[in-house]
Amino acid sequence: MKISSRHHLRSDAVAEIEDALSEGLGVELDADTYELVELEDSTFDVVLVDGEPDVLYYEGEPFLSVRGANSHAPEEGVVTVDAGAVSFVSGGADVMRPGITETDDDIEADDLVVIVEESHGKALAVGRALVDGDEMLGDSGKVIESLHHVGDDVYEFSV
């Protein structure tokens, strides 16, 4: 992945990130440096939090990356999948109802969500909810569009 620019964020941009993660996920970042890395060939921009790619901008909206979700466990906006769904979700597949074991009922359609596996609670992917959280459990249908997952180019990104 080619970097088109890299610079430290101003305090107002840092506050926007911290507020969004606190309100949407219940995550409190406590970092000394925030650096925006704009990528040429990606739909995401990466924010290095103390040098780690913990935050991404998804269509201009700050949210945790998979690495960030594993470093700063979210308390809200989480969808849990069973062991049978792990290989699909971690390979970039969209999330289907039958694989979901638990969801946050406060999730609304179009929200960004963190998808975790049920055994250890490790984040596998970040996606966009297609339905409200209380409609995610069931027997059939796609309910989360995968945006970023373990092993993709953004996950492997390092500076």
N, C-alpha and C positions, 0 to 999 in steps of 0.2 A: 504494500500500500504506500502510495506516494503522499508525502506531506506537502500541502500547498502553503501553509503558514503555521506559525507556532508563537504564542505570546501569553503573558500572564494576564489573568482576568482582573478587571477593575472590581472594586468593592461592591458596587451595585449588582454586577453580574454574579458575584459570589453569593450575595444575599439572596438573589433570585433562585439559585441552585439550592442553597441550604433551605430556604422556605418551601420550595416545591417538594423536596425529599422529606422534609419534616411533616408537611401537611398530607402528602399523598401516600407515604410509606411508613411514617413514624420513625424515620432514620435521622439521627443527629450526627452530622459530619463534624469532626473536630480536626481541622487540618491547618497547616501553616501556609501551603501554597496550592493555588489552583491555576492550571495552565491549559489553555485551549489549543488543541491541535486540529486544524482543519485538514481533511483528507481529500485528495483530488478525485479518487475513484470510488467514493462511498457515499451513501445517503446519510451517514452519521458523521458528526464531529465528536471527537473524544476530549474529555476533560481529565487531565492528569491531576489527581488529588494526592498531594505529597509524592508525586512521581508515579503513581499507579493509575491505570486506566479504569477508574471506578465509576465514572459518569459519562453518559453519552447524551447528545442532543438528538432526539428522534423528531424529525420535522420541526425543529426549533424548540422542542419541549425537553427540559432536562429530566433525566431518569437514570437509575442505576444500570450499569452494564452487568453482565452475568458475573464477572469478577467482583464488581462492586457489591452485588447482592450477597456474594459469599463472604465478603469482608465486613459488610455492614448489614447484618440480617434485618430485612424489613419486617415490620409488625403488621402492616396492612397491605392490601393490594396483592395478596399472594394466592396462588392457585396450586394445589398439591395434586400430583399425578401418581398413579400406582406403578409398580415395577414393570408391568407389561408395556407401559407407555414410554419408559425412560429412553430406550434406544431410538424410538421414533422422534421424540421431542428433542433429544440431544443431537439428532441428525438434521434438525431444521424443519421437521414436519409441523403442520398446524395441529392444534390440540382439539381432540374430539371428546364429546361428552363421556363415553364409556370409560376413558382413562382417568377421569377426574375423581378423586376421593374426598376432597375438601376444597372449599372456596370461601372467600371473604364476601359476605352478602352485601357489603357496601360498594362493591365494584359495580360500575355502570358501563353500559355499552360504550365503546370507543376509548375507555381508560387503558392506559398502559398497565401491564401486570407482570409480576415475576412468577415464573413457573418453577416449582421445586419438586423434588422426589420425596416420597413419603418415608423412606427408611432413615435417612440422615438429615433431611431438610436442606440438601444442597441445591443451589439454583442451577437449572439446566438451560433456561431460556428466558427471554423477555418477549412479550407479545402484546397485541392489541385485542382487547375484549370485543367480541362481536355481539354479545348479549350481556345482560345484567348478571351479577354474581349469583343471585338466587335462581337463575334459569340455566346455570351451567351443568348441574347434575342431571343425568338421564341416560337414555339408551342409544341415542344416535345423533349425529350432526356435529359440524365443526363449530366451536365456540370461541377459539382464540387463534388469531393469525400470528404466526411466528415472525419475529422481526430480527432477532439476534439470538444465537445459541452457542453452546459450548463447541469449541473447535472451529468456528467460522473465522473469516479474516479479521474481523474486529476483535474477537476473543483472543486471537494469536498476536494482535498488535502489540508492539513494544517499541520504545524509543531508544 
